[in-house]
Amino acid sequence: MAHGTTKKAALLALAGSLAKLAPAPARLAWVTMLACAGAAPAPTQHTPSAIAPSSLRRVGAVDERFQSYNVEMVEVIGGWFWKPYGQSASDARHTGPAGGGAIPAGMDPRLYEWRPPIDLANPRLRKLAAALGPAYVRVSGTWANSVFFHDSDEPAPPEPPAGFGGVLTRQQWRGVVDFSRAVEAKIVTSFATSPGTRDAAGVWTPGQAKRLVGYTKSIGGAIAAAELMNEPTYAAMGGAPKGYDAAMFGRDIGRFRRFIKEALPDLVFLGPGSVGEGGPSSMAMGPGVLKTPDLLAATGPAFDAFSYHLYGAVSKRCASTGPAMQTTADAALSEDWLSRADAITSFYAALRDRFEPGKPLWITETADSACGGNPWASTFLDTFRYLDSHGRLAQRGVQVITHNTLASSDYGLLDPGTLAPRPNFWAALLWAKLMGSTVLAPGPSPHASVHLYSHCLRGHRGGVAILAINLDRGAAHDVAVSVPSSRWALTATDLLDAAVRLDGEELRVSAAGDVPHLDGIATPAGLLTLPAASITFLAVPDAGNDACR
């Protein structure tokens, strides 16, 4: 009896020593081996339940183009867009050629700067966008509501016609179509609804839409999905006629629906495209703002998919809206902040269930905050929100998430001046590489600060991908995986850095825009330590998960 007790004590001591000395991925193996020899783990050491990729159950599926992005209409035509931080009001470029997108009604012009049309033929831009494919590219935004399509190869008018705020040329739209082909991104858009599109009675007419659709077809292009207008909840700000209300929206939707049934029978009709409701920073409270229940009551069942915009806050640019609509960098990793995606989606999903039951959910615009993004939108700090929202909303049945923007303002995936990838681009690249369209339940997290998500592994039958996000700024946490995997771990020297590191090496593209191959690091079964404030992807190509076959 004494001999057995001594042997057990010695094994326990050896287990404790080895657990301290062994690297994190090997600890579970040591503990298991010693347990088989008659020892037990030290009572103070907690071993999380291992994730078993082969048995993760299916909980849903998303569109294969789930992760998508916006190129704003104002980028295509040139015009006023959100001025970058660090540029004082006195530095703003308030002059630009006529014919570009107008500043939205009621907005402070000092928040904007003039931008020339984006070069969608830029080889570097195309390479970086193609690396995120397949995707949808949404060309819309506030300025699309009042853009005039100049359906001619003659020079565009120096100023837009009455009732419009900007001019879209054939050459510019051909650039969109050519870009979409080159980067494997199907086009999503919206149409002009400003006074210039209406008859004497104020009724929307399809003349402009017919011209745009006809030209698109004539050059071999296609529009995959569309909303009638951008953000009808803020119709007045978006250039709608004076006095525009829910009844007028319902009438417009009816006319637009009849038009697309004939002109675009395969189009996914999205709507209503609302914004600003449902979260703690709810914006839809002021005069002139239309409420989504009223819009949907006026349309009746009309849409193929229920679309909305998701912003958990407005940026510092729009601080005049009040502190309740703001957020801070300190809150960026908090559950209160990250769960706003759930609150807003729950609000709109309930309206979907009430007015458009069974229709899929599409987020046609989202970023860290409205009004161009906060200063930390271009840093690693926002990457946690970017990936966490993708993970949690895929589990809630959202089919498409369209990030605003690809390469404009502070929330762009790419720096608009240099086209250098920002941290969210690298996160998007890994998501595109690893996360397939089948959504799995990863099981319970070992710690409240660790968020786990799982999908079938893209391109591997039976394979599984796991996303582990450690939101704890001050401590590492362990997860256990029952089988070997490949690992990609994203960190930054400082959370407010614009550079991101993959397994310790800063990620860069070549001067021509070629992305690195991003090979994962072979990782044995067992405990895996997630560094403080880090994001880790795991791939198990041979998981043999039946849901992924």
Stockholm file with secondary structure:
# STOCKHOLM 1.0

chainA/1-549         MAHGTTKKAALLALAGSLAKLAPAPARLAWVTMLACAGAAPAPTQHTPSAIAPSSLRRVGAVDERFQSYNVEMVEVIGGWFWKPYGQSASDARHTGPAGGGAIPAGMDPRLYEWRPPIDLANPRLRKLAAALGPAYVRVSGTWANSVFFHDSDEPAPPEPPAGFGGVLTRQQWRGVVDFSRAVEAKIVTSFATSPGTRDAAGVWTPGQAKRLVGYTKSIGGAIAAAELMNEPTYAAMGGAPKGYDAAMFGRDIGRFRRFIKEALPDLVFLGPGSVGEGGPSSMAMGPGVLKTPDLLAATGPAFDAFSYHLYGAVSKRCASTGPAMQTTADAALSEDWLSRADAITSFYAALRDRFEPGKPLWITETADSACGGNPWASTFLDTFRYLDSHGRLAQRGVQVITHNTLASSDYGLLDPGTLAPRPNFWAALLWAKLMGSTVLAPGPSPHASVHLYSHCLRGHRGGVAILAINLDRGAAHDVAVSVPSSRWALTATDLLDAAVRLDGEELRVSAAGDVPHLDGIATPAGLLTLPAASITFLAVPDAGNDACR
#=GR chainA/1-549 SS CHHHHHHHHHHHHHHHHHHHHSCHHHHHHHHHHHHHTTCCCCTTCCCCCEECGGGCCEEEECCTTCEEEECCHHHHHCEEEECCTTCCGGGCCCCCCTTSBCCCTTCCGGGEEEECCCCTTCHHHHHHHHTTCSEEEEECSGGGGGEEEECSSSCCCSSCCTTCSEEEEHHHHHHHHHHHHHHTEEEEECCCCSGGGBCTTSCBCSHHHHHHHHHHHHTTCCEEEECSSSCGGGTTTTTCCTTCCHHHHHHHHHHHHHHHHHHCTTCEEEEEEECSCSSTTCCTTSTTCCCHHHHHHHHCSCCSEEEEEECSSBCGGGGGGCGGGCCCGGGTTSHHHHTHHHHHHHHHHHHHHHHSTTCCEEEEEECSSBTTCCGGGGSGGGHHHHHHHHHHHHHTTEEEEEESCSSSSTTCSBCTTTCCBCHHHHHHHHHHHHEEEEEECCCCCSSTTEEEEEEEETTCTTCEEEEEEECCSSCCEEEEESSCEEEEEEECSSTTCSCCEETTEECCCCTTCCCCCCCCEEECSEEEEECTTEEEEEEETTCCCGGGC
#=GC SS_cons         CHHHHHHHHHHHHHHHHHHHHSCHHHHHHHHHHHHHTTCCCCTTCCCCCEECGGGCCEEEECCTTCEEEECCHHHHHCEEEECCTTCCGGGCCCCCCTTSBCCCTTCCGGGEEEECCCCTTCHHHHHHHHTTCSEEEEECSGGGGGEEEECSSSCCCSSCCTTCSEEEEHHHHHHHHHHHHHHTEEEEECCCCSGGGBCTTSCBCSHHHHHHHHHHHHTTCCEEEECSSSCGGGTTTTTCCTTCCHHHHHHHHHHHHHHHHHHCTTCEEEEEEECSCSSTTCCTTSTTCCCHHHHHHHHCSCCSEEEEEECSSBCGGGGGGCGGGCCCGGGTTSHHHHTHHHHHHHHHHHHHHHHSTTCCEEEEEECSSBTTCCGGGGSGGGHHHHHHHHHHHHHTTEEEEEESCSSSSTTCSBCTTTCCBCHHHHHHHHHHHHEEEEEECCCCCSSTTEEEEEEEETTCTTCEEEEEEECCSSCCEEEEESSCEEEEEEECSSTTCSCCEETTEECCCCTTCCCCCCCCEEECSEEEEECTTEEEEEEETTCCCGGGC
//
